[in-house]
Amino acid sequence: MLRLFQTNEIRDVQELQGDWDFQPINEADEGLPSDYRYRMPVPGCWEMHPQFTTYQGKGVYRRTVEISRKGAIRLVFKGVSHTADVFFDGKPVGHHYNAYTPFAVVIPDVEPGTHEVAVVADNSFGEMSALHVPNDYYTYGGLIRPVAIELLHELFIERIAFTPIRSSEGWQGTIRLFVRNIGNRERRARLQFSLGGQEIAAGTVDAMPGEIVEFSITKPFPGVIPWSANDPKLYLLKAQLYVEGQEVPVDDLIERVGFRTVTTENGRIQVNGEDVVLKGFNRHEDHALAGAAIPYPLMVHDIELMLDMGANTVRTSHYPNDERFLDLCDERGLFVWEENHARGLSLEQMKHPLFAKQCEDCNREMVENHFNHPSIIIWAILNECASDTPEGREMYRTQLEQIRTMDSSRTLSFASHHRDRELCFDLADIVSFNLYPLWYEDEDPLELIKQARLWADQAGGLGKPMIISEFGADGYYGYRDPSRVKGTEERHAEIIERNLAAYVSVPFLSGMLIWQFCDCRVTEGTGWLLTRAGTQNSKGIVDRYRRPKLAYSVVQRYFKM
């Protein structure tokens, strides 16, 4: 399942889920192996195989595909961890860095018949990676998200971007459609849209060979129901492409959209003009039974647990999430803070020669691919990086400006742990702090949150909404003891309660996001990673199997107030 709705009615799309051949290879190996000894499910993580539970390195996935007619194809990968090299009939056709954003490879003039697709996935750490480093979560290996093959016309719809607009006259929407020409001659296309019961004859576009042409149209949509947390109304936006001289469409693309606005006025966050307070969780894509390749029923389970606790928000810490999970957030009415893939990097790490390019690519792929999700109300970058330095400030400025240029309809933020040393709050729309009172330091949550507001006001955040983007404590599932020492479920629940009691009592707070929803696996390593017992971050309100801890009922009580 690529998405939770049908994305094409005309374009021929075949999902490539199921078992693929698999073979680990050495770092120095060039080309593809001649023998494959294993089978691996796709999507899936190779760590779920008993012989690869801790494997870091390269692994090759292979399968055959049947092509019914001569022409161009596109191989679509929703996520390969962490680096992917794609081969078609033994020849390299594509390379991609970053596990958490989709990418596609177009191959022209493919003959009908049986062909071989192979992917070299690599989850090892190395000098060619600025973002994928040993961290407080685990980077699983493999084809962790769905894969598909598409049969293309030489003129096709690359993507759609929908921006809702609310005015005194009602709802409007701007539809931007990107048409790509992979043929060898100029082509003209006619475009047709449908949305909210309207059929829209949009006009024509001309595309030169190798060109991607943007077409834009703004239309009123009277009578539509806005998307909100209480009533997450969604609409199918259908686009069809007709090549000049033909009466039937040659390509189509369907997106699902919602009408809602996001603003920050009077120091608060508004959705459709109404103030909202974000209550929810940070969530890693990690499950004891599936690693990062979480199947649909377990995604639904996560959503239902969060809703059962009264949450209205989830933060995709610390990378763009699976589109199917975002689809669920759209359907269930969960607000989403989505952020790029960069966590806890020092200034030295941010000076890596590939850092700027890899962040730029991740930001672009995140925004372009997830643009149409009404649940996403915040784009964020660079969790706990060097925003307390002048050099780091310029990097934050560059990335926030990049995203703002791509999408001005959402708010921007980043999570800071620098307290009074923060230098970048003036660049964001929302100021966000990661604070852990009663855990790392014996601080009073109420006094600390008041102090944080003063830090923000003095550092360029005056008048801006404020979120506590992380707070929490370790609680080891099943470790219950009357001593209530740190690590017990009792102490964990107490710390969560004292934090929540403080945060719901102050009028200036626009959000509180618990670290974290579920326990997660972390990278095995030295230094501070040795503090993670059993290579686990155990601050979840539920454990890796989603078994609730004592803090679960505490969260319910405060989030449902």
C-alpha positions as CSV (number, residue, x, y, z in Angstrom):
1,M,0.0,0.0,0.0
2,L,1.6,3.2,-1.2
3,R,-1.0,5.6,0.2
4,L,-4.4,5.3,2.0
5,F,-6.2,6.3,-1.2
6,Q,-5.9,5.6,-4.9
7,T,-3.4,8.0,-6.5
8,N,-4.0,7.0,-10.2
9,E,-6.8,5.8,-12.3
10,I,-5.1,6.1,-15.7
11,R,-1.3,5.7,-15.0
12,D,-0.3,2.0,-14.7
13,V,1.2,1.5,-11.3
14,Q,2.4,-1.8,-9.8
15,E,3.5,-2.1,-6.2
16,L,6.6,-4.2,-5.7
17,Q,5.9,-5.5,-2.2
18,G,6.7,-9.1,-1.1
19,D,9.9,-11.1,-0.9
20,W,13.0,-9.9,-2.8
21,D,16.3,-11.7,-3.1
22,F,18.9,-10.4,-0.6
23,Q,22.6,-10.6,-0.2
24,P,24.9,-8.7,2.1
25,I,28.1,-7.5,0.4
26,N,31.4,-6.0,1.6
27,E,32.0,-2.2,1.6
28,A,34.6,-2.6,-1.1
29,D,32.6,-4.8,-3.4
30,E,31.7,-3.3,-6.8
31,G,28.8,-4.3,-8.9
32,L,26.1,-6.8,-8.0
33,P,26.5,-10.3,-6.4
34,S,26.2,-13.4,-8.5
35,D,24.5,-15.3,-5.8
36,Y,21.6,-14.4,-3.4
37,R,21.3,-16.6,-0.4
38,Y,18.4,-14.9,1.5
39,R,14.9,-13.6,1.0
40,M,13.7,-10.3,2.6
41,P,10.3,-8.8,2.7
42,V,9.7,-5.4,1.1
43,P,8.9,-3.1,2.8
44,G,11.0,-4.3,5.7
45,C,14.2,-3.9,7.7
46,W,16.9,-6.5,7.5
47,E,17.3,-6.3,11.3
48,M,14.1,-8.4,11.5
49,H,16.0,-11.3,10.0
50,P,17.6,-13.5,12.8
51,Q,21.0,-13.3,11.0
52,F,21.1,-9.5,10.6
53,T,19.8,-8.2,13.9
54,T,22.7,-5.8,14.3
55,Y,24.1,-5.7,10.7
56,Q,25.4,-2.4,9.5
57,G,26.8,-2.2,6.0
58,K,25.6,-2.9,2.5
59,G,22.9,-5.3,1.4
60,V,21.5,-5.9,-2.1
61,Y,17.8,-6.4,-2.9
62,R,16.8,-8.0,-6.2
63,R,13.6,-9.0,-8.0
64,T,12.2,-9.2,-11.5
65,V,9.5,-7.1,-13.0
66,E,7.3,-7.6,-16.1
67,I,6.9,-4.7,-18.5
68,S,3.9,-5.0,-20.8
69,R,4.8,-2.4,-23.5
70,K,7.7,-0.4,-24.8
71,G,8.3,3.0,-23.2
72,A,9.4,4.8,-20.2
73,I,9.1,3.5,-16.6
74,R,9.6,5.1,-13.2
75,L,10.8,3.3,-10.2
76,V,9.4,4.9,-7.1
77,F,11.0,4.3,-3.7
78,K,9.3,5.7,-0.6
79,G,12.3,5.2,1.6
80,V,15.6,3.2,1.4
81,S,17.8,3.2,4.5
82,H,20.1,5.0,4.4
83,T,21.8,5.3,1.0
84,A,20.4,3.7,-2.1
85,D,22.1,2.7,-5.4
86,V,19.5,1.5,-8.0
87,F,20.3,-0.8,-10.9
88,F,18.1,-1.8,-13.8
89,D,19.2,-4.9,-15.8
90,G,22.5,-4.7,-14.1
91,K,23.2,-1.0,-15.0
92,P,23.3,1.8,-12.5
93,V,20.4,4.2,-13.0
94,G,20.0,6.1,-9.7
95,H,21.5,7.1,-6.4
96,H,19.8,8.6,-3.3
97,Y,20.9,9.7,0.1
98,N,18.5,9.8,3.1
99,A,16.2,7.1,4.4
100,Y,13.2,9.2,5.1
101,T,12.3,11.0,1.9
102,P,10.9,9.4,-1.3
103,F,12.7,9.4,-4.6
104,A,12.1,8.1,-8.1
105,V,14.2,7.0,-11.1
106,V,13.0,7.4,-14.7
107,I,14.2,4.9,-17.3
108,P,13.3,5.6,-20.9
109,D,12.8,3.2,-23.8
110,V,12.3,0.0,-21.8
111,E,11.5,-3.0,-24.0
112,P,8.6,-5.2,-23.0
113,G,9.4,-8.4,-21.2
114,T,11.2,-9.5,-18.0
115,H,13.7,-7.1,-16.3
116,E,15.7,-7.1,-13.1
117,V,15.6,-4.4,-10.5
118,A,18.4,-4.3,-7.9
119,V,19.0,-1.9,-5.0
120,V,22.1,-1.6,-2.9
121,A,21.1,-0.3,0.5
122,D,23.7,0.9,3.0
123,N,23.0,1.9,6.6
124,S,26.6,2.2,7.7
125,F,28.2,5.4,9.0
126,G,30.9,7.0,6.9
127,E,32.6,10.2,5.7
128,M,30.1,10.6,2.8
129,S,27.2,11.2,5.3
130,A,26.7,14.4,7.3
131,L,23.3,13.6,8.7
132,H,23.3,9.8,9.2
133,V,25.6,9.6,12.3
134,P,25.5,7.5,15.5
135,N,22.5,8.9,17.3
136,D,19.8,8.5,20.0
137,Y,17.7,6.4,17.6
138,Y,18.6,3.5,15.3
139,T,19.0,3.7,11.6
140,Y,17.6,0.4,10.3
141,G,18.8,-1.0,7.0
142,G,16.8,-1.9,3.9
143,L,13.9,-1.0,1.7
144,I,11.9,0.3,4.8
145,R,9.0,1.9,2.9
146,P,7.0,0.8,-0.2
147,V,8.3,0.5,-3.7
148,A,6.4,0.7,-7.0
149,I,7.0,0.7,-10.8
150,E,5.0,3.1,-13.1
151,L,4.6,2.9,-16.8
152,L,4.8,6.5,-18.1
153,H,3.8,8.5,-21.2
154,E,6.6,10.7,-22.3
155,L,4.6,13.7,-21.0
156,F,3.4,13.1,-17.4
157,I,2.3,14.8,-14.2
158,E,5.3,15.0,-11.8
159,R,3.5,16.4,-8.8
160,I,0.6,18.6,-7.5
161,A,0.8,21.3,-4.8
162,F,-2.4,22.6,-3.3
163,T,-2.6,25.7,-1.1
164,P,-5.9,26.6,0.6
165,I,-6.7,30.3,0.9
166,R,-9.4,31.8,3.2
167,S,-10.7,35.2,2.6
168,S,-13.8,37.3,3.5
169,E,-15.5,35.8,0.4
170,G,-14.9,32.2,1.4
171,W,-12.5,29.5,0.5
172,Q,-10.2,29.5,-2.5
173,G,-7.4,27.1,-3.5
174,T,-4.3,27.5,-5.6
175,I,-3.4,24.4,-7.6
176,R,0.1,24.1,-8.9
177,L,0.8,21.2,-11.3
178,F,4.2,20.2,-12.6
179,V,4.3,18.6,-16.0
180,R,7.5,16.7,-17.1
181,N,8.5,16.0,-20.7
182,I,10.9,13.0,-21.0
183,G,10.5,12.8,-24.8
184,N,12.7,14.2,-27.5
185,R,10.3,16.8,-28.9
186,E,8.2,19.7,-27.7
187,R,4.7,18.7,-26.5
188,R,1.5,20.6,-25.7
189,A,-0.9,19.3,-23.0
190,R,-4.4,20.2,-21.9
191,L,-5.1,20.0,-18.2
192,Q,-8.4,19.1,-16.4
193,F,-9.0,19.2,-12.7
194,S,-11.8,18.2,-10.3
195,L,-12.1,19.2,-6.7
196,G,-15.0,19.7,-4.3
197,G,-17.6,18.9,-6.9
198,Q,-16.1,21.3,-9.5
199,E,-14.8,20.3,-12.9
200,I,-12.1,22.7,-14.0
201,A,-10.8,23.0,-17.5
202,A,-7.5,24.5,-16.7
203,G,-5.9,25.3,-20.0
204,T,-2.8,24.1,-21.8
205,V,1.0,23.9,-21.2
206,D,3.9,23.6,-23.6
207,A,7.0,21.5,-22.4
208,M,10.3,21.3,-24.2
209,P,12.3,18.0,-24.1
210,G,13.7,17.4,-20.6
211,E,11.7,20.2,-19.1
212,I,9.4,20.4,-16.1
213,V,6.8,23.1,-16.5
214,E,4.8,24.6,-13.7
215,F,1.1,25.4,-14.2
216,S,-0.9,27.4,-11.6
217,I,-4.5,28.3,-11.2
218,T,-6.5,29.8,-8.3
219,K,-10.2,29.1,-8.0
220,P,-13.0,29.7,-5.5
221,F,-14.5,26.6,-3.8
222,P,-17.8,27.7,-2.2
223,G,-19.4,25.4,0.2
224,V,-16.4,23.3,1.2
225,I,-16.0,22.1,4.8
226,P,-12.7,23.2,6.4
227,W,-10.3,20.6,7.8
228,S,-9.9,20.6,11.5
229,A,-9.0,18.3,14.4
230,N,-12.6,17.9,15.3
231,D,-13.8,17.5,11.7
232,P,-10.9,16.4,9.4
233,K,-12.8,16.8,6.1
234,L,-10.7,15.7,3.1
235,Y,-11.3,16.1,-0.7
236,L,-9.8,14.3,-3.6
237,L,-8.0,16.6,-6.1
238,K,-7.9,14.9,-9.5
239,A,-5.8,16.0,-12.4
240,Q,-5.8,14.6,-15.9
241,L,-3.4,15.3,-18.7
242,Y,-4.4,15.3,-22.4
243,V,-1.8,15.3,-25.1
244,E,-2.7,17.7,-28.0
245,G,-4.6,15.8,-30.6
246,Q,-5.9,13.0,-28.4
247,E,-9.4,12.8,-26.9
248,V,-8.6,10.6,-23.9
249,P,-6.2,11.5,-21.1
250,V,-2.7,9.9,-21.2
251,D,-1.8,10.5,-17.5
252,D,-3.4,11.5,-14.2
253,L,-2.5,12.1,-10.6
254,I,-4.8,12.2,-7.5
255,E,-4.0,14.0,-4.3
256,R,-6.0,14.3,-1.1
257,V,-6.3,17.8,0.3
258,G,-8.0,19.8,3.1
259,F,-9.0,23.5,3.5
260,R,-7.4,25.0,6.5
261,T,-5.1,27.9,7.4
262,V,-2.3,28.2,10.0
263,T,-1.4,31.5,11.6
264,T,0.5,32.9,14.6
265,E,-1.2,35.9,16.0
266,N,-1.2,37.5,19.5
267,G,1.4,35.0,20.6
268,R,-0.8,32.0,19.8
269,I,-1.1,29.4,17.1
270,Q,-4.4,29.4,15.1
271,V,-5.9,26.8,12.8
272,N,-8.7,28.3,10.7
273,G,-8.5,31.4,12.9
274,E,-9.1,29.6,16.2
275,D,-6.4,29.3,18.9
276,V,-5.1,25.8,19.5
277,V,-2.9,24.3,22.1
278,L,-0.8,21.4,20.8
279,K,-0.8,18.4,23.2
280,G,1.0,15.3,22.0
281,F,4.1,13.3,21.5
282,N,7.4,13.0,19.8
283,R,7.4,9.7,17.9
284,H,10.1,7.6,16.3
285,E,9.3,5.1,13.6
286,D,10.4,2.2,15.6
287,H,8.6,-1.0,16.7
288,A,10.0,-4.1,18.4
289,L,8.2,-6.3,15.8
290,A,9.0,-4.3,12.7
291,G,11.8,-1.8,13.2
292,A,11.3,1.3,11.1
293,A,9.1,-0.5,8.5
294,I,5.9,-0.2,10.5
295,P,2.9,-1.9,8.8
296,Y,-0.4,-0.2,8.4
297,P,-2.2,-1.9,11.3
298,L,0.5,-1.0,13.7
299,M,0.5,2.6,12.5
300,V,-3.3,2.7,13.2
301,H,-2.6,1.3,16.7
302,D,-0.1,4.1,17.4
303,I,-2.6,6.7,16.3
304,E,-5.4,5.2,18.3
305,L,-3.2,5.0,21.5
306,M,-2.3,8.7,21.1
307,L,-5.9,9.7,20.6
308,D,-7.0,7.6,23.5
309,M,-4.6,9.6,25.7
310,G,-6.2,12.8,24.4
311,A,-3.4,13.9,22.1
312,N,-4.0,16.2,19.2
313,T,-0.4,16.5,17.9
314,V,2.5,14.3,16.9
315,R,6.1,15.5,16.1
316,T,7.9,13.4,13.6
317,S,11.2,13.2,15.5
318,H,13.7,13.5,13.9
319,Y,12.9,13.0,10.2
320,P,10.1,13.0,7.6
321,N,7.6,10.2,8.2
322,D,6.0,7.5,6.1
323,E,3.3,9.1,3.9
324,R,0.8,6.5,5.1
325,F,1.2,7.7,8.7
326,L,0.7,11.2,7.5
327,D,-2.4,10.1,5.7
328,L,-3.7,8.7,8.9
329,C,-3.0,12.0,10.7
330,D,-5.0,13.7,7.9
331,E,-7.9,11.3,8.4
332,R,-7.9,11.2,12.3
333,G,-7.4,15.0,12.7
334,L,-3.9,14.9,14.4
335,F,-1.8,18.0,13.9
336,V,1.7,17.3,12.7
337,W,5.1,19.0,13.3
338,E,7.3,17.5,10.6
339,E,11.0,18.1,10.6
340,N,14.1,17.4,8.5
341,H,16.7,14.8,9.3
342,A,19.4,16.4,11.5
343,R,19.6,15.8,15.2
344,G,22.1,16.9,17.8
345,L,24.8,18.0,15.4
346,S,27.7,20.1,16.7
347,L,29.1,23.1,14.8
348,E,32.0,20.9,13.7
349,Q,29.6,18.3,12.3
350,M,27.5,21.1,10.6
351,K,30.7,22.2,8.8
352,H,30.9,18.8,7.1
353,P,31.3,19.5,3.3
354,L,28.1,17.6,2.5
355,F,26.0,19.0,5.3
356,A,24.4,22.0,3.3
357,K,23.6,19.9,0.2
358,Q,22.2,16.9,2.1
359,C,20.0,19.2,4.3
360,E,18.8,21.1,1.2
361,D,17.9,17.9,-0.6
362,C,16.1,16.6,2.5
363,N,14.2,19.8,3.0
364,R,13.1,20.0,-0.6
365,E,12.0,16.3,-0.8
366,M,10.1,16.6,2.5
367,V,8.2,19.7,1.5
368,E,7.5,18.7,-2.1
369,N,6.3,15.2,-1.2
370,H,4.3,16.1,1.9
371,F,3.0,19.5,0.8
372,N,-0.7,18.4,0.5
373,H,-1.2,17.0,4.0
374,P,-3.5,19.4,5.8
375,S,-2.4,17.8,9.1
376,I,1.1,19.3,8.8
377,I,1.0,22.7,10.4
378,I,4.7,23.1,11.3
379,W,7.8,22.5,9.2
380,A,10.9,22.3,11.4
381,I,14.7,21.8,11.0
382,L,17.9,20.9,12.9
383,N,16.8,19.6,16.2
384,E,19.3,20.6,19.0
385,C,22.0,21.7,16.6
386,A,24.4,24.6,16.8
387,S,21.9,27.4,16.8
388,D,23.8,29.1,19.6
389,T,26.7,30.0,17.3
390,P,27.0,32.7,14.7
391,E,28.1,30.2,12.0
392,G,25.2,27.9,13.0
393,R,22.8,30.9,12.8
394,E,23.6,31.4,9.1
395,M,22.9,27.7,8.4
396,Y,19.5,27.9,10.2
397,R,18.7,31.1,8.3
398,T,19.5,29.4,4.9
399,Q,17.3,26.4,5.6
400,L,14.4,28.3,7.1
401,E,14.4,30.6,4.1
402,Q,14.6,27.7,1.7
403,I,11.4,26.1,3.2
404,R,9.6,29.5,3.5
405,T,10.2,30.0,-0.2
406,M,8.7,26.6,-1.0
407,D,5.7,27.0,1.3
408,S,4.6,30.2,2.9
409,S,1.3,28.7,4.2
410,R,2.7,26.9,7.2
411,T,4.6,28.0,10.3
412,L,8.4,27.3,10.9
413,S,10.1,26.2,14.0
414,F,13.1,24.3,15.4
415,A,13.7,22.6,18.8
416,S,16.4,24.3,20.9
417,H,18.1,23.1,24.1
418,H,20.4,26.1,24.4
419,R,18.3,28.0,26.9
420,D,19.6,31.6,27.3
421,R,22.3,31.1,24.6
422,E,19.9,30.7,21.7
423,L,20.6,32.9,18.7
424,C,17.9,31.9,16.1
425,F,14.5,32.5,17.6
426,D,14.0,35.6,15.5
427,L,14.2,33.5,12.4
428,A,11.3,31.2,13.3
429,D,7.6,31.7,13.6
430,I,7.3,29.6,16.8
431,V,9.9,29.3,19.6
432,S,10.4,25.8,20.9
433,F,12.4,24.5,23.8
434,N,13.6,21.0,24.7
435,L,13.7,21.0,28.5
436,Y,13.9,18.1,31.0
437,P,13.2,19.4,34.5
438,L,13.3,16.8,37.3
439,W,15.3,14.4,35.1
440,Y,18.7,15.8,33.9
441,E,18.5,18.6,36.5
442,D,16.5,19.0,39.7
443,E,14.6,22.0,38.4
444,D,11.0,23.1,39.1
445,P,9.0,22.8,35.8
446,L,6.8,25.8,36.5
447,E,9.7,28.1,37.3
448,L,11.7,26.8,34.4
449,I,8.9,27.4,31.9
450,K,8.5,31.0,33.1
451,Q,12.3,31.5,32.8
452,A,12.2,30.0,29.3
453,R,9.6,32.5,28.2
454,L,11.9,35.3,29.4
455,W,14.8,33.7,27.5
456,A,12.7,33.5,24.3
457,D,11.5,37.1,24.6
458,Q,15.1,38.4,25.0
459,A,16.4,36.3,22.1
460,G,14.1,37.5,19.3
461,G,11.0,35.5,20.3
462,L,9.0,38.3,21.8
463,G,5.3,38.0,20.8
464,K,5.8,34.6,19.2
465,P,4.0,31.4,20.3
466,M,6.0,29.0,22.5
467,I,6.1,25.2,22.6
468,I,7.8,22.8,24.9
469,S,8.9,20.5,22.2
470,E,10.5,17.8,24.5
471,F,10.2,16.9,28.1
472,G,10.2,13.6,29.9
473,A,12.1,11.0,31.8
474,D,13.2,7.3,31.7
475,G,10.7,4.7,32.8
476,Y,11.6,1.1,32.3
477,Y,8.5,-1.0,31.5
478,G,7.7,-3.4,34.4
479,Y,10.2,-1.8,36.8
480,R,7.9,-0.8,39.6
481,D,9.2,-0.2,43.1
482,P,8.1,1.6,46.2
483,S,11.4,3.4,46.3
484,R,10.3,5.5,43.3
485,V,13.9,5.9,42.2
486,K,14.7,7.2,38.8
487,G,13.9,4.6,36.1
488,T,10.9,3.2,38.0
489,E,7.5,3.6,36.4
490,E,6.3,5.4,39.5
491,R,9.0,8.1,39.2
492,H,8.5,8.4,35.5
493,A,4.7,9.0,36.0
494,E,5.5,11.5,38.7
495,I,7.9,13.5,36.6
496,I,5.4,13.5,33.6
497,E,2.6,14.7,35.9
498,R,4.6,17.6,37.5
499,N,5.6,18.8,34.1
500,L,2.1,18.6,32.7
501,A,0.6,20.3,35.7
502,A,3.0,23.2,35.2
503,Y,2.4,23.5,31.5
504,V,-1.4,23.5,31.5
505,S,-1.3,26.2,34.2
506,V,0.5,28.9,32.2
507,P,-1.5,31.0,29.7
508,F,1.4,31.7,27.3
509,L,2.2,28.1,26.2
510,S,0.9,27.0,22.8
511,G,2.1,23.4,23.0
512,M,3.6,20.5,25.0
513,L,5.0,17.5,23.3
514,I,6.2,14.6,25.5
515,W,9.4,12.8,24.8
516,Q,8.3,10.4,23.8
517,F,5.4,8.3,22.6
518,C,7.2,4.9,22.5
519,D,10.5,3.6,23.6
520,C,13.0,3.2,20.7
521,R,16.2,1.4,19.9
522,V,19.3,3.6,19.7
523,T,22.7,3.2,18.1
524,E,25.2,1.1,20.1
525,G,28.2,3.3,20.9
526,T,30.5,4.9,23.4
527,G,30.3,8.2,25.2
528,W,26.8,9.4,26.1
529,L,25.3,6.5,24.2
530,L,26.5,4.2,27.0
531,T,23.9,5.9,29.2
532,R,21.1,4.2,27.1
533,A,20.7,0.9,28.9
534,G,20.2,-2.0,26.5
535,T,20.6,0.4,23.6
536,Q,17.1,1.7,24.3
537,N,15.8,5.2,24.8
538,S,13.2,4.3,27.5
539,K,11.3,7.6,27.9
540,G,8.2,6.3,26.1
541,I,4.8,6.5,27.6
542,V,4.4,3.1,26.0
543,D,7.3,0.6,25.4
544,R,8.5,-0.7,22.1
545,Y,5.6,-3.3,22.0
546,R,3.2,-0.4,22.9
547,R,2.5,-1.7,26.4
548,P,1.3,1.3,28.5
549,K,3.4,2.4,31.5
550,L,1.9,4.0,34.6
551,A,2.3,7.4,33.0
552,Y,-0.3,6.5,30.3
553,S,-3.2,7.3,32.7
554,V,-1.5,10.5,33.9
555,V,-1.2,11.8,30.3
556,Q,-4.9,10.9,29.7
557,R,-5.9,13.0,32.7
558,Y,-4.1,16.1,31.6
559,F,-4.5,15.9,27.9
560,K,-8.3,15.4,28.3
561,M,-8.7,18.4,30.6
